[in-house]
Amino acid sequence: MRARALPCCRYGYVLIASLSVACATPAPPEAQNVSAATATLADTDLHDYQLRALETHIQGMPDGPERDYFSGMLAARSGRFGDAVAQLNRAVPRLRESDPKRAAMALEALATSYMADNQYGDAPRAYADLFDHFADQLDDFPADDAALAGILRGTAPQTISWRGPVKLKTSNNPIGSRVAELVVNGVRASWLLDTGANLSLVTRTFAERLGVMPLPGVASVGSGLTGLQSSIRAAVLPTMHVGGAALTNVVLLVIDDENLRIGTGPDAYQINAILGYPVLKALGVVTFTRDEFLAGEGAKGNGRGARMYMRGLTPAIECEVEGRPLLFTIDTGASSTDLSVRYYELFRAQAGSWTTRIGESAGAGGSIRQNTYIQPRVVMKVGPSTVTLHDVSILPNRMNAGIDVLFGNLGQDFVDGFESVSLNFSTMTFSPGVPRRIR
């Protein structure tokens, strides 16, 4: 999920003193410029998330602020956030005058990188610099993320220590998502294990049970699938145990109960707690098997597998579909896979073999009904493994949400196609296990 600011408090938390976070030593005067043709190709690669092509173009660039910019943007989208901070901070001072559009994109990526590395004091300064000097260079200023960063400004970084491996039994909840039982602040409950959640999330009622107090300020959260928005607060959980891992200063978004209620009437399902990206990243390597969630010494990731990238704070993997390498977000909190408008535009010539129906997509803020195509069979190759998905939903229109950026969002039907899957946030690799036999 992607945080979005409420219209009534737009920019309310980011109008702080204008401070430049990009104050590292500028590139040396003798640095050469990248050719206009190469820079244009790299800009296109960046816009389209053609990250392998971008990497190739960077290799031929001379040292200087443009190479630092493209390298830093690639690092942010490759989950190497420390590298992104260093490279982008070198690039921004020179880009301020020479290329304000790139300076704006660099500052937004810097803020995202600070959030990813729990540097909550630095992210608001990056957003303030962006707002004060370059807001008009972006199609939409990220007031949503800036508001949340402002709320978390004084929050200490999350930490982790180990007392043993993580080995938790899991099950599927009534809406098909993977959950595990945790005891947090003495409260035993099911937590949805969600690689698609930018931050961990709890309902207002559950936050009260945990005994956590919301921080001052209000922002909003939007579903990466539906684009629906909900008012949220933020709180900090002083300690949290996930198996043998002990975490401190865990940020929780707090949302009204009804905005995590899926469905209506007596069959509605209430989600109370979601374990999101910052905790999963801190665990280093996480493995999902048929009925377990493993991390630490118990995880099965060996560092080999498909490369993993990031769309903001959501992991993404490259899958080959009909010989084309395409990027998809990997979302263990989604019960099924949805393919985006980019996928539709790429394969629309095959639409004659698809069926249509009115489908329902759910996320934070509720659910929406929409016209979708259904592709009977999609074969995906990830690394050395292949999985076949059936009756996959294709969205023919933009949702004005995160799913529009890449080619789709892989859910539990994709994960369940393997005996296990491992996400290694240290090496940024996705390792599928043996494909599961369908009996």
N, C-alpha and C positions, 0 to 999 in steps of 0.2 A: 504494500500500500504506500501511496505517496502523499505526504502531508500537504495540505492546501490551506491557505489563510481564508478566514471569513471576510466577505466584502466589508463588513462593518469595522473590521480592525486591520484593514489592508495597510501594510507598512507600519502598523502601530508599534511593533516591537523592534523595528530596525532603524528608526530615526535617531541613531546615536551619533556621536561625533564622528566625523569623516576621518577614518584612519586607513592608511594603506597597509595591507598585509603583505604586499609584494615589495619588500624593502631589501632584498638580497642584492649582492653586487651585480650591476648590469654586465651584459656581455661585453667583451673587450672591443675597442674601436675597430680592430682589424677583422672582426667577424664578417664573413661574406653573407650576402643575401641569397635566399633560395630563389631559383628562377620562378618567374610568374607562372609558367606552365606547370611546374612541379607543385607549387603551392596550391594552385587551383585543383589539381588532381587530389592532393591531400585533403583539402577542404571538402571535396565531394565524398571521399572515403569516410571522413569523419562524420559528415551529415548522414550518410547511408549506413553507418556502422560496418563498413567494409574494412575490418581492422587488420586482416592479414595484408591486404593491399596497402593500407596505411603504413604498416610496419616496413614493407618493402620500399616505399617512397622515402621514409625517414632515413633508411640506411644510406641513401645517396645524397643526403643533405649535408652541406657544410655546417660546422659549428656556428652557433649564433642564436639569437632570440627566437627565430622561426623554428629552428630544429628543437629548441627547448620547449616551445609551445606545443608542437605536434607530438613530441615525445612525452610531455606531461599529460596531454589529453589521452594518449594511448595508454599511459600508465594508469590513469584514473579508470579507464574502461577495461583495464586488465586486472583490477583489484590490487595494484601495487601503489597504495595510496601514499606511502611515505615518499616514494620516488616522484609521484605526481606533485606533491607539495614542493619538493626541492626544485624540480624543473620548472614548474609554473611560476614560482616565486622569482626565478631568474629571468623568466620571459616577460612578465607583466610590466616592469618599469620601462622597457623599450617599446612595448606594444601600445602603451597609453597614447602616444602621439602618432605612431606609425600605422597602427591598425586597431582602432577602438573596438571593432566587432570581435576580433580575436581576444582582445583584453577582457571583454565582457564574458565570453565563453570560458576563458581561463579562470576568472574570478568565481564563476558559478561552479566550475569543476573543483576549484580550491575549497570552496565552502563544503561541497559534498565530501571531499576527501577528509577534511577536518572532522566532519560528523562521523564518517566511517571509522576513523581512528580515535573517536571519543574525545577529541580536542574541542570541547564545547565552548571554551572561551574564545577560540580563534574563528570559528564559523561565523558568528554574528558580525565580526569586523570585516570579513570578506564580503558578506551580503551588504553591509553598510557602504563599503567602497563601491560595490556594483551599483547599488541604488543611487548613490550620490553622483556618480560620474558616467555610468554606462547603461543605465536602465533602458534608454531609448534604442540601444543596439540589439536588444533581444525582442523576439516576437511577443513574449510575455515575461515580465519580471516575475521571478519565483517567490512572490510574496508569501505563499503558503509555507515553503521551507524556511524562509527568512523569519517568519513569525515564530515557528517552532524553535529555531536556533536561538532566537532572543529569549524565549522562555527558559531554555536550558543553559543560558549564558554562564551561570555560576555553579554549574554541576561538575563535580569531580569526575575524572575519567573512570570508566568501568575497569575493574581488575578481575583476575582469575587466579586461583591457586588450586592445586590438585591434591586430593587425599585418596584417590583411587580412580579406576576407570568408570565410564558411564555405560551402564547396561540396563536399559529400561524396556519393559514390556510395552508394546503398542497395540492399538486396535483401531478400527475404522469407526468413526462416529456415524450417526444416521444420515449425514449428508456426504459420506464417502471420504472425509479427510482423516489424516492420521493423527491420533492423540496419544499422549502418555500421561500417567498419573504422577504428579509431583506434590510434595509437601512444602509449602512456602509460608513462612510466618505462622506455622502451626495449622494451616488450612490445606487439607487434602482435596485435590480437584484435578480434573482432566485439563491439560494444556494442549492446544492444537500446535503441532510442530510445523512451522510455516516459513520456508525459505523465501516466500514471496512477500513477507511482511518486513518493511524497512525498519520497524521498531517493534518491540513487544507491546502487547495491547491487552487491556482488561476492561471489563464493563465497570460502570460506576458502582453498582452494587457489590461486585467482587472486590473492587479497590477498598471499599469500606470494610469488607471482611478481612482483607489483608492488613488493614490499619495504616494505609499509606495516605498522606495528605497531598492533594494537588498543589503544584507550584502556582504562583500568581501568573495570570495570563490565560488567554483562550486563543486557540488556532483552529484548524480544521483538517480533516483527513479525507482523502479521496481514494476510492478503490481503483487499483491499477487496471481492472477489467471493465468495470461499469462506468467509472468516472463520477459516480455519486459521491457527494460530500457530506461529512458529518462534523459537528462541533466536537472538539476534543480539549481536554486538559492534559497536563503531563505531571508525572510523579516520579520519585526515585525510590526504588526498593533498596534499603541499605545492604541486605545480604540475601542471597538466593542460592540454594543447593540444587544442582542437576546431577543426580548420581554422585560420583566422587568429585565433581567439580564444585568449588565454592566461588561464587561471584559476588562482587560488591558494586554498589552504585549502578544498579540496573535501571535504566530508564524505561518507564511504562507510559504509554498513552492511555488515557482514561476516556471512555466513550459511553454515551448513554446506552442502556441495555438494549433498547429496541433497535438500535443501529447494528447490533450483532445478532439479531434474531432473524433466522432464515426461514422464510415461509410465513404463512398466516394460519390463524385458527388453531385447533387442537393439535395439528401435526407440525406446528412451528418448532424449530430447534434453536435453542439458545446457546450461543458460544459465549463462554465467560472469560477465557484467557487464551492468549496466543503467544507462543515463544518465537521471537523474530530474529532477523539477521544479526544484530549485534551480539547476541548470546551464542548463536550458532557459529559465527565467525570466531569468537573467542575460544570455542571448543577446538578449533584447529581443523580436525578431520571428523566428519560425522558420517555415519553409515545407517541407511535404512534397509532393514531386511523385511521379510514377510511379517514378522511380529516383534521386532526389536528396534530400538534406537541406540546406537553405539557411538561412543566418542572416547578420546584419549587412547589408552592402551587397548581398548576393546574395538576400536574402529578398524575397518578393513582396507582403507585407502592406502595404496602403496606409492603414490606420486605419479603413477603411469595412467594414461587415459586421455580423454579429449580435453582440449584447453577450455578453461572456464573464463568468462568475461563478466563485466558488470554493466547493467543498465541502471545508472544511478546507484542505488543500494539493493538492487535485485540481481542475483546471479543469473548468468545466461550461458548457454552451451551451443556449440555448432553441430548441427545435424545435417546429413546429406539427404536430400529429397529429390528423387529423379535426377541424380547426378549433380544437383546444385547444392553448394554449401550455404546453409541458412542459419541465422542466429535466432534462438528462442529463449525466453526466460524459462527457468525451471522453478516451479511453484508447488511445493509439497502440500500447501494449504488448499490447493484447488482440487476438486474431486475429478475433474476431467480436463482435457486439452481443448483450448480454443485457438483457432488460427485467425490471424489478423487480416485487415484490409490489404496489407502489403502482400500477404500470401494469395489472397483473392486476385489481386491485380496481376500477379506473376503467373497464376495458373487458370485464369478465368476462361481460357479457351476450352478447358475441360468441363465447364459448368454444365454442359448438356448431360453428363453422367452423374451429376449430383442431384439430390432431392432438396426440397425446401421445407421449412417448418418454422413455426414461431417458437423460439427457444427462450429460456430464462437464465440469466446470469446473475450471480449473487456475489456480494462482497460487503465491506464495511459501508454502512449507509443504506443497505437493503438490496433489493433485486430489481432488475428491469427485464421486460419482455421485448423481443426484437425479432425481425425476420432474419433467418440464417440459412445458409446452405449446409448440407450434410454430405461429406465425402465418405463413401462407404468404406474405403480402405486407404490408409496412408502408411507407406513403408519408410521408416527412418533409420539411417545408419549413423551411429554415434561411436567414434573410435572404431574398434574392430567388430562391434556388435550391431545387430539389427533388431528392431522391434517393429511390429505391425499394430497400428491403432485402427479401431473400427468405429464407424459412424461418428466422425469428427466434425465438430461445429466450425464453420467458416463465417467470419463477420465481413460482409461485403461493404460496410461503411465505416468511416472513422467513428471512434467512440469518445474522442477527446480525452483519452486516458493513456496510461503507460503502454497498453497492449498495442497501440498504433505504431510504436517506434520500431519494433522488430517484427518477425514473421509469425509470432504467436506465443502462447503461454502453455508450457507443458505441465500437465497435472498428474494426478495419481494414476490414471490409466497408463501413462508413459512409465512412471516409476514401477508400477506393478508388472510391467513387461519383463522385469529382470528379477533374479533371485535376490539381488541387493544392488544398491547404488551408493556410492561414496562421493562426498563433496569435500575436497581438500582446499581449505581457504588459505593455507600456507603456500602451496605450490600452484594454486589456482588450476586444479585439474578435476575433472569429473570422470569417475571410474565406474562403468556399469559392470555388474556381475554377469553370470551366465543367463542368457535369455530364458525366461520361464516358459515351460511347456504348458500349453493350454489343453486340458483334458476334456 
